[in-house]
Amino acid sequence: MKSSTVTLRRGLCVMLAALSLVTSAAIVAEERAPLFYRNPMNPAVTSPVPAKDAMGMDYTPVYAEDSGKDAAVVSIDPAVVQNLGVRTEAVKRGTFSRRIDTVGTVAYDEHHMSHVHMRAEGWIERLSIHYAGERVQAGAVLFQIYSPTIANAQEELLQALRVGQADLIDASRERLQLLGVDAQQIKALERSRHATARIGVYAPQSGVVTTLNVREGMYVTPDVEVLSLADLSSVWLVADVYERQAAWVAVGQPAEVRVSSRPGEVYQGEVDFIYPSLDPKTRTLRARMRFDNPGEELKPGMYANVQILAAPRENVLSVPRQALIRAGRADRVIVALGEGKFRAAEVVTGTESGDDIEIVSGLQGDERVVVSGQFLIDSEANIKASTLRMQSAAQPDVPPSTKAAAMIGGEGTVTAVMAEHRMLSIDHGPIEALGWPAMTMDFTLTERADLTGVRVGSRIRFTLVPSEPADSGTYRIDSVQVME
């Protein structure tokens, strides 16, 4: 009897254990039961039961744990993260060096230029300069001129010398000086007591002839610039500063200049003048630097790459510029949370400096942001967010702003621009969020999409939104960013 009781108890225990396992399995199955099924080609289309789309692809199940409170957090298998080449960098807080990267043009130093005009009309004779660019030395004869006005002034001085009246001599001598006759020629006239038909004009400085507007035999008047000279031992470099950076630049800031004709060589200088107005055509502010140029390596007209080091700012939060996802309404970054989890965070950006960009709000400073592969993660985050919005749409107390359509990202190369039709043809890579392989497709653009700078061959990032109606299965481009 005792043996039968023990056997009965053992059997009851086995049955209870089996029942417990079945119940646990049922609970797990119930917890994993899909809330609904989503069209793989159009996340806005859902079904309460398993279904297939027009291409025969199975709808994707959406589980309760996928519709949690934080719809911006996505989980990706670490192996997939590695295969996608996802890279992260730490958010930086500290000194933010405001570096202005721009271009400039080498120009003549106007402090070392001379312009030659005649003060009396006459005829150019015995021109010593034959072409622009010719070098001359200070004091060299440029040309000789026959001027009746100067000839009459010489006779007046000789007459005053014969009379011997001091006041008249001084007045005659001063008149010759005012007509442009130098002191040496006046002294020679007083010694020889003989007027000369031609008067020599001499170079006021050493340099190169930048302009030559006369030839032998030409009649010139005081309003004619005969020629101009420039000394190249010193040059100016005029840089164009973007309007948004105009407040950064100040006189005395150090600058570095590089020209393509001298690879690897850096010219050190500083800003010595800032022009008071913007160029009306380029909308840029001009900043001037002066450089000694003893070997004349810097030639006027050369283009140069310029870096102006503006005053740095302290305690600034910044991220690499390539981590930023520019969208139509707000900028975003992808924050790496660890263990394959990522979150899309909206940020407000400030100024750019080189490869970094200031973050005004949206990050704390102890995060890591994704700098490679962020567009694919951002697309998945948007799809997940759209799933939550679709669930909330059935509840009457959900505000309409939470029902915005999801955006899906991609990258590709522009093969055709049809601006008049608001269309682009793009050879894009796989868009995993939609299950699309790499292909070339034509897309229409929304009103917010900006085509500035987009041309055939441009490498771009873009975001997609469903076309109307939402269940049409087609998409439009909502924003475009040209990749560097």
URZIZI-V100646 format. One record per residue. N is the residue number from 0. SS is DSSP state (H for helix, E for strand, C for the rest). BURIAL is I if it has 16 or more other C-alpha atoms within 10 Angstrom, else O. Layout:
# URZIZI-V100646
n:ss:burial
N:SS:BURIAL
N:SS:BURIAL
This chain:
# URZIZI-V100646
n:ss:burial
0:C:O
1:H:O
2:H:O
3:H:O
4:H:O
5:H:O
6:H:O
7:H:O
8:H:O
9:H:O
10:H:O
11:H:O
12:H:O
13:H:O
14:H:O
15:H:O
16:H:O
17:H:O
18:H:O
19:H:O
20:H:O
21:H:O
22:H:O
23:H:O
24:H:O
25:H:O
26:H:O
27:H:O
28:H:O
29:H:O
30:H:O
31:C:O
32:C:O
33:C:I
34:C:I
35:E:I
36:E:I
37:E:I
38:C:I
39:C:I
40:C:I
41:C:I
42:C:I
43:C:I
44:C:I
45:E:I
46:E:O
47:C:O
48:C:O
49:C:O
50:C:I
51:E:O
52:C:O
53:C:O
54:C:O
55:C:O
56:C:O
57:E:O
58:C:I
59:E:I
60:E:I
61:E:I
62:C:O
63:H:O
64:H:O
65:H:I
66:H:I
67:C:O
68:C:O
69:C:O
70:C:I
71:C:I
72:E:I
73:E:I
74:E:I
75:C:O
76:C:O
77:H:O
78:H:O
79:H:O
80:H:I
81:H:O
82:H:O
83:C:O
84:C:O
85:C:I
86:E:I
87:E:I
88:E:I
89:E:I
90:C:I
91:E:I
92:E:I
93:E:O
94:E:O
95:E:I
96:C:I
97:C:I
98:E:I
99:E:I
100:E:I
101:E:O
102:E:I
103:E:I
104:E:I
105:E:I
106:E:I
107:E:I
108:C:I
109:H:O
110:H:O
111:H:I
112:E:I
113:E:I
114:E:O
115:E:I
116:E:I
117:C:I
118:C:I
119:C:I
120:C:I
121:E:I
122:E:I
123:E:I
124:E:I
125:C:O
126:C:I
127:C:O
128:C:I
129:C:O
130:C:O
131:C:O
132:C:O
133:C:O
134:E:O
135:E:I
136:C:O
137:C:O
138:C:O
139:C:O
140:E:I
141:E:I
142:E:I
143:E:I
144:E:I
145:E:I
146:C:I
147:H:O
148:H:O
149:H:I
150:H:I
151:H:O
152:H:I
153:H:I
154:H:I
155:H:I
156:H:I
157:H:I
158:H:I
159:H:I
160:H:I
161:H:O
162:H:O
163:C:O
164:C:O
165:H:O
166:H:O
167:H:I
168:H:I
169:H:O
170:H:O
171:H:I
172:H:I
173:H:I
174:H:I
175:H:I
176:H:I
177:H:O
178:C:O
179:C:I
180:C:I
181:C:O
182:H:O
183:H:O
184:H:O
185:H:I
186:H:O
187:H:O
188:H:I
189:H:O
190:H:O
191:H:O
192:C:I
193:C:O
194:C:I
195:C:O
196:C:O
197:E:I
198:E:I
199:E:I
200:E:I
201:E:I
202:C:I
203:C:I
204:C:I
205:C:I
206:E:I
207:E:I
208:E:I
209:E:I
210:E:I
211:E:I
212:C:O
213:C:I
214:C:I
215:C:I
216:C:O
217:C:O
218:E:I
219:E:I
220:C:O
221:C:O
222:C:O
223:C:O
224:E:I
225:E:I
226:E:I
227:E:I
228:E:I
229:E:I
230:C:I
231:C:I
232:C:I
233:E:I
234:E:I
235:E:I
236:E:I
237:E:I
238:E:I
239:E:I
240:E:I
241:E:I
242:H:O
243:H:O
244:H:I
245:C:I
246:C:O
247:C:I
248:C:I
249:C:I
250:C:O
251:C:O
252:C:I
253:E:I
254:E:I
255:E:I
256:E:I
257:E:I
258:C:I
259:H:O
260:H:O
261:H:O
262:C:O
263:C:O
264:C:O
265:C:O
266:E:O
267:E:O
268:E:I
269:E:I
270:E:I
271:E:O
272:E:O
273:E:I
274:E:O
275:E:O
276:E:O
277:E:I
278:C:O
279:C:O
280:C:O
281:C:O
282:C:O
283:E:I
284:E:I
285:E:I
286:E:I
287:E:I
288:E:I
289:E:I
290:E:I
291:E:I
292:C:O
293:C:O
294:C:O
295:C:O
296:C:O
297:C:I
298:C:O
299:C:I
300:C:O
301:C:O
302:E:I
303:E:I
304:E:O
305:E:I
306:E:I
307:E:I
308:E:I
309:C:I
310:C:O
311:C:O
312:E:O
313:E:O
314:E:O
315:E:I
316:E:I
317:E:I
318:E:I
319:E:I
320:H:O
321:H:I
322:H:I
323:C:I
324:E:I
325:E:I
326:C:I
327:C:O
328:C:O
329:C:O
330:E:O
331:E:I
332:E:I
333:E:I
334:E:I
335:E:I
336:E:O
337:E:O
338:C:O
339:C:O
340:E:I
341:E:I
342:E:I
343:E:I
344:E:I
345:E:I
346:E:I
347:E:O
348:E:I
349:E:O
350:E:O
351:E:I
352:E:I
353:C:O
354:C:O
355:E:I
356:E:I
357:E:I
358:E:I
359:E:O
360:E:O
361:C:O
362:C:I
363:C:O
364:C:O
365:C:O
366:C:O
367:E:I
368:E:I
369:E:I
370:E:I
371:E:I
372:C:I
373:H:I
374:H:I
375:H:I
376:H:I
377:H:I
378:H:I
379:H:I
380:H:I
381:H:I
382:H:I
383:H:I
384:H:I
385:H:I
386:H:I
387:H:I
388:H:I
389:H:I
390:H:O
391:H:I
392:H:O
393:C:O
394:C:O
395:C:O
396:C:O
397:C:O
398:C:O
399:H:O
400:H:O
401:H:O
402:H:I
403:C:O
404:C:I
405:C:I
406:C:I
407:E:I
408:E:I
409:E:I
410:E:I
411:E:I
412:E:I
413:E:I
414:E:I
415:E:I
416:E:I
417:E:O
418:H:O
419:H:O
420:H:O
421:C:I
422:E:I
423:E:I
424:E:I
425:E:I
426:E:I
427:E:I
428:C:O
429:C:I
430:E:I
431:C:I
432:C:I
433:C:I
434:C:O
435:E:O
436:C:O
437:C:O
438:E:O
439:E:O
440:E:O
441:E:I
442:E:I
443:E:I
444:E:I
445:C:I
446:C:O
447:C:O
448:C:I
449:C:I
450:C:I
451:C:O
452:C:O
453:C:I
454:C:I
455:C:O
456:C:O
457:C:I
458:E:I
459:E:I
460:E:I
461:E:I
462:E:I
463:E:I
464:E:I
465:E:I
466:C:I
467:C:O
468:C:O
469:H:O
470:H:O
471:H:O
472:C:I
473:C:I
474:E:I
475:E:I
476:E:I
477:E:I
478:E:I
479:E:I
480:E:I
481:E:I
482:C:O
483:C:O
